[in-house]
């Protein structure tokens, strides 16, 4: 990724790395309403692992055919929403002229989302109405829940994959189920963030007050519970067992990721492979399952569904690595949280892990600082300097680039279209945040 490829303006700067179980609070309960039955979920096909930067491993990939899900459904009366399907009589065609972003070497989020911009507007109205209509007490928090500067990349990916895979049927028109899937993904993601902020006692997210800070912990927990429950109800009504299994497994993965992170705080023996696993559970699992689910609703072949899953998996891991790099490089004002907060809380991410490998060959100064849990004044700033000095940031960027290329390669099964072009551009957008 060339250094000249960058965000057009500060308003397009990345959302900060998601804050997780911080400090030394240890394991705290994670409130999850929708769960999947345990069952095996590893095979030789779908691993979150595998990189030439990390030490080689023959570990297995995730199996998307998990055990049947047990979906918790609210007892509230079902609200039937007629999703408006955009009327389109012709299939998408990729742009024949170079966009202003491509021409200037800049990736802007508006260009990435251009093929689905109208879909995104409709989604935003739908999810806000879901909160307000069913639970008036949450209406006041709706803007805070679905706002705070988020770009809604995850539902956008659902729309893009839906339109790109429908090209195999000669059209880019989506079904009502595709649109409902995007709403489900946005609700699940948002619910996880609301609960994360409660667990981490965060006052800010993306520079704005969190729901728990503005409205209190009680309402924040209820809002997250409602979103999980409502998304489970919508999921069940898709009447697609493959999609139900995929998305239900994701919610269990959230818990696995949080537990893995909480149990490895200040653990300087953590490997790159373990970090990639954790990144899969925290971030990539939802994106991967979203992509495969969108393809499944398009009724395409297993080969195409698997390629879409791989695209989401690789994109999600690259996304998390980039967020973790930004925690070291961005200012507090840009991040919306203190710089180096992940490291300070003992959450060792890719830059620190790579730097520790180099530190072990030197005199172990970084190791000593982390082992002391930053008890001495200015020790955090010193550690941040060592991470850069020992090449941790460069190695992490290289790892992100490797996963980004895997994502690009996975799109080869799709026909050319504006949506496929945007899926490729999205990979560039993710990477350019660290240059």
LOLUMNU-511625 format. One record per residue (C-alpha): residue number from 1; residue in three letters; x, y, z. Coordinates in steps of 0.05 Angstrom, whole numbers, always signed. Layout:
N
@resi = NUM&resn = ALA&x = X&y = Y&z = Z
...
This chain:
435
@resi = 1&resn = UNK&x = +0&y = +0&z = +0
@resi = 2&resn = UNK&x = +34&y = +64&z = -22
@resi = 3&resn = UNK&x = +40&y = +119&z = +30
@resi = 4&resn = UNK&x = +5&y = +168&z = -18
@resi = 5&resn = UNK&x = -60&y = +129&z = -10
@resi = 6&resn = UNK&x = -94&y = +164&z = +48
@resi = 7&resn = UNK&x = -159&y = +191&z = +75
@resi = 8&resn = UNK&x = -185&y = +253&z = +40
@resi = 9&resn = UNK&x = -200&y = +293&z = +102
@resi = 10&resn = UNK&x = -199&y = +288&z = +177
@resi = 11&resn = UNK&x = -273&y = +275&z = +176
@resi = 12&resn = UNK&x = -257&y = +208&z = +143
@resi = 13&resn = UNK&x = -207&y = +187&z = +195
@resi = 14&resn = UNK&x = -219&y = +118&z = +223
@resi = 15&resn = UNK&x = -262&y = +102&z = +281
@resi = 16&resn = UNK&x = -218&y = +87&z = +340
@resi = 17&resn = UNK&x = -200&y = +17&z = +359
@resi = 18&resn = UNK&x = -257&y = -13&z = +398
@resi = 19&resn = UNK&x = -245&y = -8&z = +472
@resi = 20&resn = UNK&x = -250&y = -75&z = +507
@resi = 21&resn = UNK&x = -242&y = -104&z = +576
@resi = 22&resn = UNK&x = -191&y = -56&z = +603
@resi = 23&resn = UNK&x = -150&y = -46&z = +666
@resi = 24&resn = UNK&x = -144&y = -105&z = +712
@resi = 25&resn = UNK&x = -217&y = -118&z = +724
@resi = 26&resn = UNK&x = -210&y = -190&z = +702
@resi = 27&resn = UNK&x = -268&y = -230&z = +676
@resi = 28&resn = UNK&x = -334&y = -193&z = +678
@resi = 29&resn = UNK&x = -400&y = -220&z = +654
@resi = 30&resn = UNK&x = -419&y = -208&z = +582
@resi = 31&resn = UNK&x = -493&y = -200&z = +571
@resi = 32&resn = UNK&x = -514&y = -238&z = +510
@resi = 33&resn = UNK&x = -586&y = -256&z = +494
@resi = 34&resn = UNK&x = -578&y = -295&z = +429
@resi = 35&resn = UNK&x = -532&y = -355&z = +433
@resi = 36&resn = UNK&x = -511&y = -413&z = +391
@resi = 37&resn = UNK&x = -502&y = -484&z = +414
@resi = 38&resn = UNK&x = -429&y = -500&z = +422
@resi = 39&resn = UNK&x = -413&y = -553&z = +371
@resi = 40&resn = UNK&x = -350&y = -558&z = +330
@resi = 41&resn = UNK&x = -330&y = -497&z = +289
@resi = 42&resn = UNK&x = -260&y = -512&z = +264
@resi = 43&resn = UNK&x = -241&y = -546&z = +199
@resi = 44&resn = UNK&x = -185&y = -543&z = +149
@resi = 45&resn = UNK&x = -222&y = -491&z = +108
@resi = 46&resn = UNK&x = -238&y = -430&z = +149
@resi = 47&resn = UNK&x = -183&y = -411&z = +197
@resi = 48&resn = UNK&x = -174&y = -340&z = +222
@resi = 49&resn = UNK&x = -101&y = -357&z = +224
@resi = 50&resn = UNK&x = -45&y = -361&z = +174
@resi = 51&resn = UNK&x = +6&y = -309&z = +156
@resi = 52&resn = UNK&x = +78&y = -308&z = +132
@resi = 53&resn = UNK&x = +95&y = -256&z = +184
@resi = 54&resn = UNK&x = +73&y = -299&z = +242
@resi = 55&resn = UNK&x = +106&y = -364&z = +257
@resi = 56&resn = UNK&x = +77&y = -416&z = +211
@resi = 57&resn = UNK&x = +20&y = -460&z = +234
@resi = 58&resn = UNK&x = -24&y = -513&z = +203
@resi = 59&resn = UNK&x = -82&y = -496&z = +247
@resi = 60&resn = UNK&x = -151&y = -504&z = +219
@resi = 61&resn = UNK&x = -200&y = -454&z = +192
@resi = 62&resn = UNK&x = -269&y = -439&z = +217
@resi = 63&resn = UNK&x = -325&y = -486&z = +196
@resi = 64&resn = UNK&x = -385&y = -445&z = +175
@resi = 65&resn = UNK&x = -430&y = -506&z = +182
@resi = 66&resn = UNK&x = -436&y = -502&z = +257
@resi = 67&resn = UNK&x = -484&y = -540&z = +301
@resi = 68&resn = UNK&x = -557&y = -519&z = +299
@resi = 69&resn = UNK&x = -568&y = -453&z = +333
@resi = 70&resn = UNK&x = -614&y = -439&z = +392
@resi = 71&resn = UNK&x = -639&y = -369&z = +379
@resi = 72&resn = UNK&x = -669&y = -331&z = +436
@resi = 73&resn = UNK&x = -731&y = -295&z = +411
@resi = 74&resn = UNK&x = -768&y = -240&z = +447
@resi = 75&resn = UNK&x = -839&y = -253&z = +466
@resi = 76&resn = UNK&x = -861&y = -186&z = +439
@resi = 77&resn = UNK&x = -909&y = -187&z = +381
@resi = 78&resn = UNK&x = -874&y = -191&z = +315
@resi = 79&resn = UNK&x = -872&y = -126&z = +276
@resi = 80&resn = UNK&x = -877&y = -140&z = +202
@resi = 81&resn = UNK&x = -837&y = -90&z = +163
@resi = 82&resn = UNK&x = -844&y = -89&z = +88
@resi = 83&resn = UNK&x = -775&y = -75&z = +63
@resi = 84&resn = UNK&x = -775&y = -32&z = +2
@resi = 85&resn = UNK&x = -735&y = -63&z = -54
@resi = 86&resn = UNK&x = -702&y = -14&z = -100
@resi = 87&resn = UNK&x = -731&y = -20&z = -169
@resi = 88&resn = UNK&x = -676&y = -37&z = -218
@resi = 89&resn = UNK&x = -686&y = -64&z = -288
@resi = 90&resn = UNK&x = -613&y = -71&z = -308
@resi = 91&resn = UNK&x = -552&y = -101&z = -276
@resi = 92&resn = UNK&x = -497&y = -60&z = -247
@resi = 93&resn = UNK&x = -438&y = -41&z = -291
@resi = 94&resn = UNK&x = -371&y = -22&z = -264
@resi = 95&resn = UNK&x = -349&y = +50&z = -273
@resi = 96&resn = UNK&x = -311&y = +60&z = -338
@resi = 97&resn = UNK&x = -280&y = +125&z = -315
@resi = 98&resn = UNK&x = -231&y = +135&z = -259
@resi = 99&resn = UNK&x = -264&y = +164&z = -197
@resi = 100&resn = UNK&x = -239&y = +227&z = -166
@resi = 101&resn = UNK&x = -211&y = +187&z = -108
@resi = 102&resn = UNK&x = -173&y = +138&z = -151
@resi = 103&resn = UNK&x = -147&y = +193&z = -195
@resi = 104&resn = UNK&x = -119&y = +232&z = -136
@resi = 105&resn = UNK&x = -93&y = +171&z = -98
@resi = 106&resn = UNK&x = -143&y = +183&z = -43
@resi = 107&resn = UNK&x = -196&y = +135&z = -15
@resi = 108&resn = UNK&x = -259&y = +169&z = +10
@resi = 109&resn = UNK&x = -313&y = +130&z = +46
@resi = 110&resn = UNK&x = -367&y = +163&z = +2
@resi = 111&resn = UNK&x = -335&y = +133&z = -60
@resi = 112&resn = UNK&x = -333&y = +64&z = -27
@resi = 113&resn = UNK&x = -406&y = +67&z = -9
@resi = 114&resn = UNK&x = -431&y = +101&z = -74
@resi = 115&resn = UNK&x = -465&y = +39&z = -103
@resi = 116&resn = UNK&x = -506&y = +30&z = -39
@resi = 117&resn = UNK&x = -515&y = +101&z = -15
@resi = 118&resn = UNK&x = -591&y = +99&z = -21
@resi = 119&resn = UNK&x = -592&y = +32&z = +15
@resi = 120&resn = UNK&x = -553&y = +62&z = +72
@resi = 121&resn = UNK&x = -602&y = +119&z = +81
@resi = 122&resn = UNK&x = -660&y = +70&z = +84
@resi = 123&resn = UNK&x = -623&y = +26&z = +134
@resi = 124&resn = UNK&x = -609&y = +85&z = +180
@resi = 125&resn = UNK&x = -682&y = +104&z = +182
@resi = 126&resn = UNK&x = -704&y = +31&z = +193
@resi = 127&resn = UNK&x = -658&y = +16&z = +252
@resi = 128&resn = UNK&x = -675&y = +81&z = +288
@resi = 129&resn = UNK&x = -750&y = +66&z = +279
@resi = 130&resn = UNK&x = -741&y = -4&z = +306
@resi = 131&resn = UNK&x = -714&y = +24&z = +372
@resi = 132&resn = UNK&x = -765&y = +80&z = +379
@resi = 133&resn = UNK&x = -829&y = +45&z = +357
@resi = 134&resn = UNK&x = -820&y = -16&z = +399
@resi = 135&resn = UNK&x = -791&y = +18&z = +460
@resi = 136&resn = UNK&x = -807&y = +92&z = +468
@resi = 137&resn = UNK&x = -764&y = +96&z = +529
@resi = 138&resn = UNK&x = -704&y = +82&z = +484
@resi = 139&resn = UNK&x = -723&y = +133&z = +432
@resi = 140&resn = UNK&x = -683&y = +188&z = +466
@resi = 141&resn = UNK&x = -621&y = +145&z = +461
@resi = 142&resn = UNK&x = -632&y = +124&z = +388
@resi = 143&resn = UNK&x = -588&y = +177&z = +358
@resi = 144&resn = UNK&x = -534&y = +162&z = +409
@resi = 145&resn = UNK&x = -539&y = +88&z = +396
@resi = 146&resn = UNK&x = -536&y = +91&z = +320
@resi = 147&resn = UNK&x = -499&y = +156&z = +312
@resi = 148&resn = UNK&x = -432&y = +178&z = +342
@resi = 149&resn = UNK&x = -398&y = +184&z = +275
@resi = 150&resn = UNK&x = -401&y = +111&z = +255
@resi = 151&resn = UNK&x = -395&y = +96&z = +180
@resi = 152&resn = UNK&x = -436&y = +32&z = +184
@resi = 153&resn = UNK&x = -385&y = -7&z = +144
@resi = 154&resn = UNK&x = -413&y = -75&z = +164
@resi = 155&resn = UNK&x = -483&y = -66&z = +136
@resi = 156&resn = UNK&x = -452&y = -32&z = +76
@resi = 157&resn = UNK&x = -412&y = -95&z = +63
@resi = 158&resn = UNK&x = -476&y = -135&z = +66
@resi = 159&resn = UNK&x = -507&y = -91&z = +13
@resi = 160&resn = UNK&x = -445&y = -93&z = -32
@resi = 161&resn = UNK&x = -438&y = -168&z = -28
@resi = 162&resn = UNK&x = -513&y = -177&z = -40
@resi = 163&resn = UNK&x = -512&y = -135&z = -102
@resi = 164&resn = UNK&x = -445&y = -165&z = -127
@resi = 165&resn = UNK&x = -470&y = -237&z = -119
@resi = 166&resn = UNK&x = -537&y = -222&z = -151
@resi = 167&resn = UNK&x = -497&y = -204&z = -213
@resi = 168&resn = UNK&x = -489&y = -279&z = -222
@resi = 169&resn = UNK&x = -564&y = -280&z = -236
@resi = 170&resn = UNK&x = -559&y = -222&z = -284
@resi = 171&resn = UNK&x = -584&y = -168&z = -237
@resi = 172&resn = UNK&x = -562&y = -125&z = -179
@resi = 173&resn = UNK&x = -631&y = -121&z = -147
@resi = 174&resn = UNK&x = -633&y = -143&z = -74
@resi = 175&resn = UNK&x = -688&y = -180&z = -38
@resi = 176&resn = UNK&x = -724&y = -157&z = +25
@resi = 177&resn = UNK&x = -684&y = -210&z = +62
@resi = 178&resn = UNK&x = -618&y = -179&z = +41
@resi = 179&resn = UNK&x = -641&y = -113&z = +70
@resi = 180&resn = UNK&x = -665&y = -145&z = +134
@resi = 181&resn = UNK&x = -598&y = -180&z = +141
@resi = 182&resn = UNK&x = -562&y = -113&z = +138
@resi = 183&resn = UNK&x = -607&y = -87&z = +194
@resi = 184&resn = UNK&x = -592&y = -149&z = +235
@resi = 185&resn = UNK&x = -517&y = -140&z = +227
@resi = 186&resn = UNK&x = -520&y = -67&z = +246
@resi = 187&resn = UNK&x = -562&y = -82&z = +308
@resi = 188&resn = UNK&x = -516&y = -138&z = +331
@resi = 189&resn = UNK&x = -454&y = -96&z = +321
@resi = 190&resn = UNK&x = -484&y = -36&z = +356
@resi = 191&resn = UNK&x = -509&y = -78&z = +414
@resi = 192&resn = UNK&x = -439&y = -106&z = +424
@resi = 193&resn = UNK&x = -410&y = -36&z = +426
@resi = 194&resn = UNK&x = -462&y = -11&z = +476
@resi = 195&resn = UNK&x = -447&y = -70&z = +522
@resi = 196&resn = UNK&x = -372&y = -63&z = +513
@resi = 197&resn = UNK&x = -376&y = +9&z = +536
@resi = 198&resn = UNK&x = -413&y = -13&z = +598
@resi = 199&resn = UNK&x = -362&y = -67&z = +614
@resi = 200&resn = UNK&x = -304&y = -20&z = +601
@resi = 201&resn = UNK&x = -337&y = +39&z = +637
@resi = 202&resn = UNK&x = -323&y = +81&z = +575
@resi = 203&resn = UNK&x = -347&y = +153&z = +573
@resi = 204&resn = UNK&x = -328&y = +166&z = +500
@resi = 205&resn = UNK&x = -333&y = +129&z = +434
@resi = 206&resn = UNK&x = -310&y = +163&z = +371
@resi = 207&resn = UNK&x = -304&y = +227&z = +410
@resi = 208&resn = UNK&x = -378&y = +227&z = +432
@resi = 209&resn = UNK&x = -409&y = +209&z = +498
@resi = 210&resn = UNK&x = -429&y = +136&z = +504
@resi = 211&resn = UNK&x = -500&y = +114&z = +519
@resi = 212&resn = UNK&x = -482&y = +92&z = +589
@resi = 213&resn = UNK&x = -447&y = +159&z = +603
@resi = 214&resn = UNK&x = -506&y = +200&z = +577
@resi = 215&resn = UNK&x = -565&y = +158&z = +599
@resi = 216&resn = UNK&x = -537&y = +112&z = +653
@resi = 217&resn = UNK&x = -516&y = +40&z = +657
@resi = 218&resn = UNK&x = -587&y = +13&z = +666
@resi = 219&resn = UNK&x = -613&y = +42&z = +600
@resi = 220&resn = UNK&x = -549&y = +23&z = +563
@resi = 221&resn = UNK&x = -555&y = -50&z = +585
@resi = 222&resn = UNK&x = -629&y = -51&z = +566
@resi = 223&resn = UNK&x = -614&y = -20&z = +499
@resi = 224&resn = UNK&x = -561&y = -72&z = +483
@resi = 225&resn = UNK&x = -606&y = -129&z = +507
@resi = 226&resn = UNK&x = -663&y = -103&z = +464
@resi = 227&resn = UNK&x = -620&y = -99&z = +402
@resi = 228&resn = UNK&x = -593&y = -170&z = +412
@resi = 229&resn = UNK&x = -663&y = -196&z = +423
@resi = 230&resn = UNK&x = -694&y = -159&z = +365
@resi = 231&resn = UNK&x = -639&y = -180&z = +318
@resi = 232&resn = UNK&x = -650&y = -252&z = +339
@resi = 233&resn = UNK&x = -724&y = -246&z = +323
@resi = 234&resn = UNK&x = -710&y = -217&z = +254
@resi = 235&resn = UNK&x = -657&y = -270&z = +243
@resi = 236&resn = UNK&x = -706&y = -327&z = +258
@resi = 237&resn = UNK&x = -756&y = -297&z = +209
@resi = 238&resn = UNK&x = -707&y = -299&z = +152
@resi = 239&resn = UNK&x = -725&y = -373&z = +148
@resi = 240&resn = UNK&x = -656&y = -392&z = +125
@resi = 241&resn = UNK&x = -622&y = -444&z = +170
@resi = 242&resn = UNK&x = -553&y = -431&z = +141
@resi = 243&resn = UNK&x = -557&y = -357&z = +156
@resi = 244&resn = UNK&x = -586&y = -369&z = +226
@resi = 245&resn = UNK&x = -527&y = -415&z = +243
@resi = 246&resn = UNK&x = -476&y = -366&z = +216
@resi = 247&resn = UNK&x = -501&y = -305&z = +252
@resi = 248&resn = UNK&x = -518&y = -340&z = +317
@resi = 249&resn = UNK&x = -448&y = -367&z = +321
@resi = 250&resn = UNK&x = -421&y = -296&z = +315
@resi = 251&resn = UNK&x = -455&y = -275&z = +380
@resi = 252&resn = UNK&x = -422&y = -332&z = +416
@resi = 253&resn = UNK&x = -356&y = -311&z = +384
@resi = 254&resn = UNK&x = -363&y = -242&z = +416
@resi = 255&resn = UNK&x = -362&y = -275&z = +484
@resi = 256&resn = UNK&x = -303&y = -320&z = +466
@resi = 257&resn = UNK&x = -264&y = -259&z = +443
@resi = 258&resn = UNK&x = -278&y = -220&z = +506
@resi = 259&resn = UNK&x = -259&y = -278&z = +551
@resi = 260&resn = UNK&x = -195&y = -292&z = +512
@resi = 261&resn = UNK&x = -175&y = -219&z = +517
@resi = 262&resn = UNK&x = -192&y = -213&z = +591
@resi = 263&resn = UNK&x = -153&y = -276&z = +607
@resi = 264&resn = UNK&x = -90&y = -252&z = +571
@resi = 265&resn = UNK&x = -81&y = -182&z = +598
@resi = 266&resn = UNK&x = -6&y = -165&z = +607
@resi = 267&resn = UNK&x = +11&y = -234&z = +580
@resi = 268&resn = UNK&x = +76&y = -221&z = +544
@resi = 269&resn = UNK&x = +79&y = -293&z = +518
@resi = 270&resn = UNK&x = +20&y = -283&z = +472
@resi = 271&resn = UNK&x = +35&y = -302&z = +400
@resi = 272&resn = UNK&x = +15&y = -270&z = +334
@resi = 273&resn = UNK&x = -27&y = -331&z = +320
@resi = 274&resn = UNK&x = -66&y = -322&z = +385
@resi = 275&resn = UNK&x = -75&y = -249&z = +370
@resi = 276&resn = UNK&x = -104&y = -265&z = +301
@resi = 277&resn = UNK&x = -152&y = -315&z = +333
@resi = 278&resn = UNK&x = -175&y = -261&z = +382
@resi = 279&resn = UNK&x = -183&y = -211&z = +325
@resi = 280&resn = UNK&x = -226&y = -261&z = +288
@resi = 281&resn = UNK&x = -273&y = -270&z = +346
@resi = 282&resn = UNK&x = -276&y = -195&z = +362
@resi = 283&resn = UNK&x = -283&y = -167&z = +293
@resi = 284&resn = UNK&x = -275&y = -212&z = +233
@resi = 285&resn = UNK&x = -327&y = -265&z = +253
@resi = 286&resn = UNK&x = -385&y = -217&z = +243
@resi = 287&resn = UNK&x = -359&y = -190&z = +177
@resi = 288&resn = UNK&x = -344&y = -260&z = +150
@resi = 289&resn = UNK&x = -411&y = -288&z = +170
@resi = 290&resn = UNK&x = -446&y = -226&z = +141
@resi = 291&resn = UNK&x = -413&y = -236&z = +74
@resi = 292&resn = UNK&x = -429&y = -310&z = +69
@resi = 293&resn = UNK&x = -500&y = -298&z = +93
@resi = 294&resn = UNK&x = -511&y = -245&z = +39
@resi = 295&resn = UNK&x = -485&y = -294&z = -13
@resi = 296&resn = UNK&x = -529&y = -349&z = +15
@resi = 297&resn = UNK&x = -590&y = -305&z = +8
@resi = 298&resn = UNK&x = -569&y = -294&z = -65
@resi = 299&resn = UNK&x = -573&y = -369&z = -75
@resi = 300&resn = UNK&x = -503&y = -376&z = -105
@resi = 301&resn = UNK&x = -456&y = -436&z = -106
@resi = 302&resn = UNK&x = -417&y = -460&z = -46
@resi = 303&resn = UNK&x = -353&y = -437&z = -80
@resi = 304&resn = UNK&x = -378&y = -365&z = -83
@resi = 305&resn = UNK&x = -405&y = -367&z = -12
@resi = 306&resn = UNK&x = -338&y = -393&z = +13
@resi = 307&resn = UNK&x = -301&y = -338&z = -25
@resi = 308&resn = UNK&x = -346&y = -285&z = +5
@resi = 309&resn = UNK&x = -334&y = -313&z = +74
@resi = 310&resn = UNK&x = -259&y = -311&z = +62
@resi = 311&resn = UNK&x = -264&y = -239&z = +38
@resi = 312&resn = UNK&x = -300&y = -218&z = +102
@resi = 313&resn = UNK&x = -253&y = -258&z = +146
@resi = 314&resn = UNK&x = -190&y = -228&z = +116
@resi = 315&resn = UNK&x = -220&y = -157&z = +112
@resi = 316&resn = UNK&x = -242&y = -162&z = +185
@resi = 317&resn = UNK&x = -174&y = -184&z = +210
@resi = 318&resn = UNK&x = -140&y = -129&z = +169
@resi = 319&resn = UNK&x = -190&y = -79&z = +198
@resi = 320&resn = UNK&x = -174&y = -99&z = +270
@resi = 321&resn = UNK&x = -99&y = -97&z = +258
@resi = 322&resn = UNK&x = -105&y = -27&z = +229
@resi = 323&resn = UNK&x = -147&y = -4&z = +289
@resi = 324&resn = UNK&x = -94&y = -32&z = +335
@resi = 325&resn = UNK&x = -39&y = +5&z = +298
@resi = 326&resn = UNK&x = -79&y = +70&z = +304
@resi = 327&resn = UNK&x = -81&y = +61&z = +379
@resi = 328&resn = UNK&x = -6&y = +74&z = +377
@resi = 329&resn = UNK&x = -2&y = +127&z = +323
@resi = 330&resn = UNK&x = -63&y = +172&z = +327
@resi = 331&resn = UNK&x = -72&y = +231&z = +375
@resi = 332&resn = UNK&x = -121&y = +228&z = +432
@resi = 333&resn = UNK&x = -165&y = +279&z = +395
@resi = 334&resn = UNK&x = -168&y = +236&z = +332
@resi = 335&resn = UNK&x = -178&y = +170&z = +369
@resi = 336&resn = UNK&x = -231&y = +197&z = +417
@resi = 337&resn = UNK&x = -195&y = +161&z = +473
@resi = 338&resn = UNK&x = -125&y = +165&z = +504
@resi = 339&resn = UNK&x = -68&y = +143&z = +458
@resi = 340&resn = UNK&x = -40&y = +75&z = +477
@resi = 341&resn = UNK&x = -100&y = +57&z = +519
@resi = 342&resn = UNK&x = -99&y = -16&z = +495
@resi = 343&resn = UNK&x = -27&y = -25&z = +516
@resi = 344&resn = UNK&x = -39&y = +12&z = +582
@resi = 345&resn = UNK&x = -96&y = -35&z = +599
@resi = 346&resn = UNK&x = -53&y = -96&z = +584
@resi = 347&resn = UNK&x = -86&y = -114&z = +518
@resi = 348&resn = UNK&x = -25&y = -132&z = +476
@resi = 349&resn = UNK&x = -39&y = -124&z = +402
@resi = 350&resn = UNK&x = +1&y = -136&z = +339
@resi = 351&resn = UNK&x = +49&y = -76&z = +345
@resi = 352&resn = UNK&x = +68&y = -94&z = +416
@resi = 353&resn = UNK&x = +73&y = -169&z = +401
@resi = 354&resn = UNK&x = +121&y = -157&z = +342
@resi = 355&resn = UNK&x = +161&y = -107&z = +382
@resi = 356&resn = UNK&x = +168&y = -157&z = +440
@resi = 357&resn = UNK&x = +199&y = -207&z = +391
@resi = 358&resn = UNK&x = +253&y = -157&z = +374
@resi = 359&resn = UNK&x = +259&y = -135&z = +446
@resi = 360&resn = UNK&x = +276&y = -206&z = +466
@resi = 361&resn = UNK&x = +337&y = -202&z = +421
@resi = 362&resn = UNK&x = +359&y = -137&z = +456
@resi = 363&resn = UNK&x = +359&y = -124&z = +530
@resi = 364&resn = UNK&x = +285&y = -135&z = +546
@resi = 365&resn = UNK&x = +269&y = -64&z = +565
@resi = 366&resn = UNK&x = +199&y = -65&z = +535
@resi = 367&resn = UNK&x = +185&y = -132&z = +569
@resi = 368&resn = UNK&x = +205&y = -103&z = +637
@resi = 369&resn = UNK&x = +159&y = -43&z = +628
@resi = 370&resn = UNK&x = +99&y = -85&z = +609
@resi = 371&resn = UNK&x = +112&y = -134&z = +665
@resi = 372&resn = UNK&x = +112&y = -76&z = +714
@resi = 373&resn = UNK&x = +42&y = -58&z = +687
@resi = 374&resn = UNK&x = +64&y = +14&z = +676
@resi = 375&resn = UNK&x = +71&y = +31&z = +749
@resi = 376&resn = UNK&x = +126&y = +82&z = +739
@resi = 377&resn = UNK&x = +112&y = +152&z = +714
@resi = 378&resn = UNK&x = +120&y = +161&z = +639
@resi = 379&resn = UNK&x = +131&y = +86&z = +629
@resi = 380&resn = UNK&x = +73&y = +83&z = +579
@resi = 381&resn = UNK&x = +104&y = +136&z = +534
@resi = 382&resn = UNK&x = +170&y = +100&z = +538
@resi = 383&resn = UNK&x = +137&y = +34&z = +518
@resi = 384&resn = UNK&x = +102&y = +67&z = +459
@resi = 385&resn = UNK&x = +170&y = +92&z = +436
@resi = 386&resn = UNK&x = +201&y = +23&z = +441
@resi = 387&resn = UNK&x = +144&y = -8&z = +400
@resi = 388&resn = UNK&x = +160&y = +39&z = +343
@resi = 389&resn = UNK&x = +236&y = +33&z = +352
@resi = 390&resn = UNK&x = +233&y = -43&z = +350
@resi = 391&resn = UNK&x = +193&y = -43&z = +285
@resi = 392&resn = UNK&x = +127&y = -65&z = +316
@resi = 393&resn = UNK&x = +85&y = -15&z = +276
@resi = 394&resn = UNK&x = +118&y = -33&z = +209
@resi = 395&resn = UNK&x = +109&y = -107&z = +221
@resi = 396&resn = UNK&x = +36&y = -98&z = +240
@resi = 397&resn = UNK&x = +24&y = -57&z = +177
@resi = 398&resn = UNK&x = +55&y = -112&z = +136
@resi = 399&resn = UNK&x = +10&y = -163&z = +169
@resi = 400&resn = UNK&x = -51&y = -120&z = +153
@resi = 401&resn = UNK&x = -28&y = -115&z = +80
@resi = 402&resn = UNK&x = -23&y = -191&z = +75
@resi = 403&resn = UNK&x = -94&y = -201&z = +99
@resi = 404&resn = UNK&x = -118&y = -144&z = +54
@resi = 405&resn = UNK&x = -89&y = -180&z = -6
@resi = 406&resn = UNK&x = -124&y = -244&z = +14
@resi = 407&resn = UNK&x = -189&y = -205&z = +15
@resi = 408&resn = UNK&x = -176&y = -178&z = -55
@resi = 409&resn = UNK&x = -159&y = -247&z = -82
@resi = 410&resn = UNK&x = -224&y = -275&z = -56
@resi = 411&resn = UNK&x = -265&y = -229&z = -101
@resi = 412&resn = UNK&x = -240&y = -263&z = -164
@resi = 413&resn = UNK&x = -302&y = -308&z = -166
@resi = 414&resn = UNK&x = -349&y = -248&z = -175
@resi = 415&resn = UNK&x = -365&y = -215&z = -242
@resi = 416&resn = UNK&x = -344&y = -144&z = -253
@resi = 417&resn = UNK&x = -393&y = -93&z = -225
@resi = 418&resn = UNK&x = -395&y = -27&z = -188
@resi = 419&resn = UNK&x = -407&y = -65&z = -123
@resi = 420&resn = UNK&x = -347&y = -111&z = -134
@resi = 421&resn = UNK&x = -305&y = -49&z = -149
@resi = 422&resn = UNK&x = -328&y = -19&z = -83
@resi = 423&resn = UNK&x = -310&y = -83&z = -45
@resi = 424&resn = UNK&x = -240&y = -76&z = -73
@resi = 425&resn = UNK&x = -238&y = -2&z = -56
@resi = 426&resn = UNK&x = -261&y = -18&z = +15
@resi = 427&resn = UNK&x = -197&y = -58&z = +25
@resi = 428&resn = UNK&x = -156&y = +3&z = +3
@resi = 429&resn = UNK&x = -197&y = +47&z = +50
@resi = 430&resn = UNK&x = -182&y = +2&z = +109
@resi = 431&resn = UNK&x = -107&y = +1&z = +95
@resi = 432&resn = UNK&x = -98&y = +74&z = +79
@resi = 433&resn = UNK&x = -117&y = +94&z = +150
@resi = 434&resn = UNK&x = -48&y = +73&z = +174
@resi = 435&resn = UNK&x = -7&y = +112&z = +123
